[in-house]
Amino acid sequence: MKSGLDRFGAYRKSMKLLDLVAKDMEGLKSEFSLSRLVSQQFASADSISANIEEGYGRLSKERHYWARLLPSSLQQSRRLGKN
């Protein structure tokens, strides 16, 4: 049986995104000149699910704060993906 967080659609999608980013970056991580970009892209994708996890366990008032962080994480991932 899935936990509450695993039933949350945005969380499942963020984990799928992280898997896709990891797969996309696999071929680039051996290139020294791209190592920082690969690291940043992976970290930005990871922060989306991390923010959801952090906010999920918070009280209602605190949860709003963490929910406000998500668009920034998504925007950063998109911006890095265009480089």
C-alpha positions as CSV (number, residue, x, y, z in Angstrom):
1,M,0.0,0.0,0.0
2,K,1.3,3.4,-0.9
3,S,2.0,6.1,1.8
4,G,0.3,9.5,1.6
5,L,3.3,11.0,-0.1
6,D,3.5,8.3,-2.7
7,R,-0.2,9.0,-3.6
8,F,0.6,12.7,-4.2
9,G,0.7,13.2,-8.0
10,A,3.2,16.1,-7.9
11,Y,5.6,14.0,-5.9
12,R,5.4,11.0,-8.2
13,K,6.0,13.3,-11.2
14,S,9.0,14.9,-9.5
15,M,10.5,11.5,-8.9
16,K,9.9,10.6,-12.5
17,L,11.6,13.9,-13.5
18,L,14.6,13.1,-11.4
19,D,14.9,9.7,-13.0
20,L,14.7,11.3,-16.5
21,V,17.3,13.9,-15.6
22,A,19.7,11.3,-14.3
23,K,19.2,9.3,-17.5
24,D,19.8,12.3,-19.7
25,M,22.9,13.4,-17.7
26,E,24.4,10.0,-17.7
27,G,26.3,10.5,-21.0
28,L,27.4,14.0,-20.1
29,K,28.9,13.4,-16.7
30,S,32.2,12.1,-18.0
31,E,32.8,15.3,-19.8
32,F,34.8,17.5,-17.5
33,S,33.7,20.8,-19.1
34,L,30.1,19.9,-18.4
35,S,30.5,18.5,-14.9
36,R,29.2,21.6,-13.2
37,L,26.2,21.9,-15.5
38,V,25.4,18.2,-14.9
39,S,25.7,18.6,-11.1
40,Q,23.4,21.7,-11.1
41,Q,20.8,20.1,-13.3
42,F,20.6,17.0,-11.1
43,A,20.5,19.2,-7.9
44,S,17.7,21.4,-9.2
45,A,15.6,18.3,-10.2
46,D,16.3,16.7,-6.8
47,S,15.3,19.9,-5.0
48,I,11.7,19.6,-6.4
49,S,11.1,16.3,-4.7
50,A,13.1,17.3,-1.6
51,N,10.9,20.4,-1.2
52,I,7.7,18.3,-1.5
53,E,9.0,15.8,1.0
54,E,10.0,18.6,3.4
55,G,6.7,20.4,3.1
56,Y,4.5,17.3,3.3
57,G,5.3,16.6,6.9
58,R,4.8,20.2,8.0
59,L,1.9,21.8,9.6
60,S,-0.6,23.6,7.3
61,K,0.9,27.1,7.8
62,E,4.4,25.9,7.2
63,R,3.3,23.8,4.2
64,H,2.3,26.9,2.3
65,Y,5.9,28.2,2.6
66,W,7.3,25.0,1.1
67,A,4.7,25.0,-1.6
68,R,5.8,28.5,-2.6
69,L,9.4,27.1,-3.2
70,L,8.3,24.6,-5.8
71,P,7.8,26.9,-8.7
72,S,11.3,28.3,-8.2
73,S,12.7,24.8,-8.3
74,L,10.8,23.9,-11.4
75,Q,11.9,27.2,-13.1
76,Q,15.5,26.5,-12.2
77,S,15.3,23.0,-13.7
78,R,13.8,24.3,-16.9
79,R,16.4,27.1,-17.2
80,L,19.3,24.7,-16.7
81,G,17.8,22.3,-19.2
82,K,17.9,24.9,-21.9
83,N,21.6,25.5,-21.6
